[in-house]
Amino acid sequence: MKNKIIIMLTIIAGMFSFTSCLNDTADNWKVDVAGKMYLTVMKPQLQSMGLKPKVDTVSYSFLINVATDALPTKDITITLKVDSAAVAEYNISKGYKQDSTAAFKLYPHIKILNPTIVITKGTRTATVNVEVWGAETLNACDKFISAVTIATASDNVPIATNMKSYLLSLPISNPYEGTYHSTGTFTHPVNGPRAIDEVKTLSTVDCQSVKTTIGDLGDEGDYFVVYKVNDDNSVTISGSQSATQPLIQEGVNSYNPATHTFTVNYYYAGSGGNRKISETLVRN
């Protein structure tokens, strides 16, 4: 199913709205642009749109604008391209080393639906439509940008070099968050085992980790269990039942990405012995 998310920018009346993009001060606008025109994207600053890690195609749109003191008297034909260099330039502008975790990567699955557009004479804008997909195949810990750049324009209409690329950050949601059916046992050292059979919410801690309630103890505020899914799909358990009762993992702790299932085993110490939790959590 295609999920269409349209990102449109309001066309601001009047030409003073483009002043700061092409000049340092508004006072220079009429002098510097009189009789000229420049092609720009309407919003060159980094934008953001979250993606869910599921099989889906997501659409977005943005505007290309001709900044001029008079409407164009001829059609302007513009070509666009997916631009990895624009991502590299953004990283450099922010001081991100290309091989660091802070650096953005070009999103690998991008299609410009209309790579050639026309700004019709007597108008100022045209819309670019883009699709992205494949978030479910990517690492949610990586940082991605979709970068689409004005490549060429007819009649050599100048392209504003600092406003030629539309950059859209595409953070991918934690793939492990969601609602799960939990079954298993909570074993007390004195009272013995009791069955766990309940629905639990696993909420995001970071791109690899989720947290939820401990066994069948319910919501205990600041105390919860954290599941961190490692690269080999083993799970590291952390958290605590109180300030002096850390959770200790034992046995099998793993995540099955095919069935979206956690298998967890851990315990915490208490009077009379350890309280042991063994659970299987299957995402609904």
C-alpha positions in Angstrom: 0.0 0.0 0.0 1.3 3.4 -1.0 1.4 5.9 1.8 1.4 9.4 0.3 3.0 12.0 2.4 3.0 15.3 0.7 5.4 18.0 1.9 4.3 21.2 0.3 5.5 24.7 1.0 3.3 27.7 0.9 4.0 30.1 -1.9 4.7 33.4 -0.2 3.3 36.4 -2.0 5.8 39.0 -3.1 9.5 38.7 -3.9 10.9 40.0 -0.6 10.6 36.5 0.8 13.6 35.3 -1.3 15.9 38.2 -0.4 17.9 36.5 2.3 18.5 33.5 0.0 20.3 35.5 -2.6 21.7 38.5 -0.7 23.0 39.3 2.7 20.6 42.2 3.2 17.2 43.0 1.9 18.3 46.4 0.7 20.3 44.9 -2.2 17.3 42.9 -3.6 16.0 45.3 -6.2 19.5 46.4 -7.3 21.0 42.9 -7.6 18.0 41.0 -9.1 16.5 43.7 -11.3 16.2 42.2 -14.8 17.6 38.8 -13.6 16.3 35.5 -12.5 17.6 32.6 -10.4 16.3 29.1 -9.9 16.0 27.9 -6.3 14.4 25.2 -4.2 11.8 26.9 -2.0 13.2 25.4 1.2 17.0 24.6 1.0 17.4 24.0 4.7 17.4 20.4 5.9 13.9 19.0 6.3 12.8 15.8 8.0 10.3 13.0 7.4 10.2 9.8 9.5 10.0 6.4 8.0 8.6 3.2 9.5 10.7 0.0 8.9 8.1 -1.8 6.8 7.4 -2.6 3.2 6.0 0.7 1.9 6.5 3.4 -0.7 6.4 7.0 0.7 5.9 10.0 -1.5 6.9 13.6 -0.9 6.9 16.8 -3.0 8.7 20.1 -3.0 8.7 23.3 -5.1 11.2 24.8 -7.5 11.0 28.5 -7.7 12.2 31.2 -10.1 13.3 34.2 -8.1 12.9 37.3 -10.3 11.5 40.8 -10.2 9.3 40.0 -13.2 7.4 36.8 -14.2 9.3 34.8 -16.9 8.1 35.4 -20.5 9.2 31.9 -21.6 8.8 28.4 -20.3 11.8 27.2 -18.2 12.6 23.5 -18.6 14.5 22.1 -15.6 16.1 18.7 -15.0 16.7 17.2 -11.6 18.9 14.5 -10.3 19.5 12.4 -7.1 22.7 13.9 -5.8 25.2 12.2 -3.4 27.5 15.1 -3.6 24.9 17.3 -1.9 24.9 14.9 1.0 28.7 15.1 1.2 28.6 18.9 1.1 26.0 19.0 3.9 28.2 16.7 6.1 31.2 19.0 5.4 29.2 22.1 6.3 28.3 20.6 9.7 31.8 19.3 10.4 30.8 15.6 10.2 33.6 13.3 9.1 32.3 11.1 6.2 33.1 7.8 8.1 31.7 8.9 11.4 28.4 7.9 12.9 27.3 11.6 12.9 27.6 11.7 9.1 24.5 11.3 6.8 24.4 8.8 4.0 22.4 9.1 0.7 19.2 7.2 1.1 19.6 4.3 -1.3 16.1 3.9 -2.7 15.0 7.2 -4.3 13.1 7.8 -7.5 12.2 11.2 -9.0 8.9 10.7 -10.6 9.2 13.8 -12.8 12.9 14.4 -13.4 12.1 17.0 -16.0 9.7 19.8 -15.0 8.6 23.1 -16.6 7.9 26.4 -15.0 5.4 27.8 -17.3 5.8 31.4 -18.5 3.9 33.8 -16.4 4.3 31.7 -13.3 7.0 31.2 -10.7 7.0 27.6 -9.5 6.8 23.9 -10.4 6.4 20.8 -8.3 8.9 17.9 -8.0 7.5 14.5 -6.9 9.7 11.9 -5.3 9.3 8.4 -4.0 11.4 6.5 -1.4 11.0 2.9 -0.3 12.9 0.0 1.4 13.2 1.4 4.9 12.6 -2.2 6.2 16.0 -3.3 4.7 18.1 -0.6 6.3 19.8 0.0 9.7 17.7 2.3 11.8 20.9 3.5 13.5 22.2 5.0 10.2 21.3 8.6 9.3 19.9 9.0 5.8 19.2 12.0 3.5 17.2 12.1 0.2 19.0 14.7 -1.9 17.5 16.0 -5.1 19.3 18.8 -7.0 18.5 21.1 -9.9 20.9 19.8 -12.6 20.1 22.0 -15.7 17.9 24.8 -16.9 16.9 25.9 -20.3 18.3 29.1 -21.8 21.1 29.0 -19.2 18.9 30.4 -16.5 21.2 30.7 -13.5 20.9 28.2 -10.6 21.5 29.5 -7.1 24.3 27.3 -6.0 23.4 27.6 -2.3 19.8 26.8 -2.9 19.8 24.1 -5.6 19.3 21.0 -3.5 16.3 19.8 -1.5 17.6 17.8 1.4 15.2 15.6 3.4 16.4 13.7 6.4 14.7 10.3 6.6 15.1 8.9 10.2 13.9 5.3 10.4 11.8 4.3 13.4 13.1 1.7 15.8 12.1 -1.6 14.2 11.5 -3.3 17.6 9.0 -0.9 19.2 5.4 -1.9 19.2 2.8 -4.0 21.0 3.7 -7.6 21.9 1.9 -10.6 23.4 4.1 -11.9 26.3 3.9 -15.4 27.6 6.2 -17.2 30.1 6.8 -17.5 33.8 7.9 -15.5 36.8 9.5 -17.8 39.3 9.6 -16.7 43.0 12.2 -18.5 45.2 9.5 -19.2 47.9 6.1 -19.1 46.1 7.2 -20.9 43.0 6.3 -20.1 39.3 3.3 -18.1 38.1 2.2 -17.7 34.5 2.8 -14.6 32.4 0.2 -13.9 29.8 -0.3 -10.3 28.9 0.0 -7.6 26.2 3.1 -5.4 26.6 4.2 -2.2 24.9 7.9 -2.0 23.9 8.9 1.6 23.6 12.1 3.1 22.0 15.2 3.8 24.1 17.5 4.2 21.0 17.8 2.8 17.5 18.7 -0.7 18.9 16.9 -0.8 22.2 13.4 -1.0 23.6 12.1 -1.0 27.2 9.1 -2.6 28.9 7.8 -3.9 32.2 9.6 -6.6 34.2 7.9 -9.9 34.1 4.3 -9.5 35.4 5.2 -6.7 37.8 3.4 -4.0 35.8 4.5 -0.4 35.5 7.0 0.5 38.2 7.9 4.0 37.0 11.6 4.4 36.8 12.3 0.7 36.9 12.0 -1.4 33.8 13.8 -3.9 31.6 15.8 -2.9 28.4 16.3 -5.2 25.5 19.2 -4.2 23.2 19.2 -6.2 19.9 22.8 -6.8 18.8 24.0 -7.2 15.2 23.8 -11.0 15.5 20.3 -10.8 16.9 21.4 -11.7 20.3 19.7 -9.6 23.0 21.5 -7.8 25.9 19.4 -7.3 29.0 19.8 -4.3 31.3 17.7 -2.3 33.7 16.7 -2.9 37.4 13.8 -3.7 39.6 15.0 -1.1 42.2 18.0 1.0 42.9 19.8 -2.0 44.5 18.3 -4.8 42.3 19.9 -4.9 38.8 18.6 -7.3 36.2 21.0 -10.1 35.3 20.6 -12.0 32.1 21.0 -15.7 31.8 20.3 -18.5 29.3 19.0 -17.7 25.8 18.3 -14.0 25.0 17.6 -13.4 21.3 15.4 -11.7 18.7 14.0 -13.4 15.6 13.4 -10.8 12.9 11.4 -13.2 10.7 8.7 -13.7 13.4 9.3 -10.4 15.4 9.8 -12.5 18.5 11.9 -11.8 21.6 13.1 -14.7 23.8 14.4 -13.4 27.1 15.6 -14.9 30.4 16.9 -12.9 33.4 16.6 -12.5 37.1 17.1 -10.1 40.0 18.1 -10.8 43.6 15.7 -10.5 46.6 15.1 -11.8 50.0 15.0 -15.6 50.0 16.7 -15.8 46.5 16.5 -14.8 42.9 13.3 -13.9 41.0 13.6 -15.4 37.6 11.7 -14.2 34.5 11.4 -16.3 31.3 9.4 -14.7 28.5 8.5 -15.0 24.8 7.2 -11.8 23.3 5.6 -11.9 19.9 4.7 -8.6 18.1 1.0 -8.2 17.4 
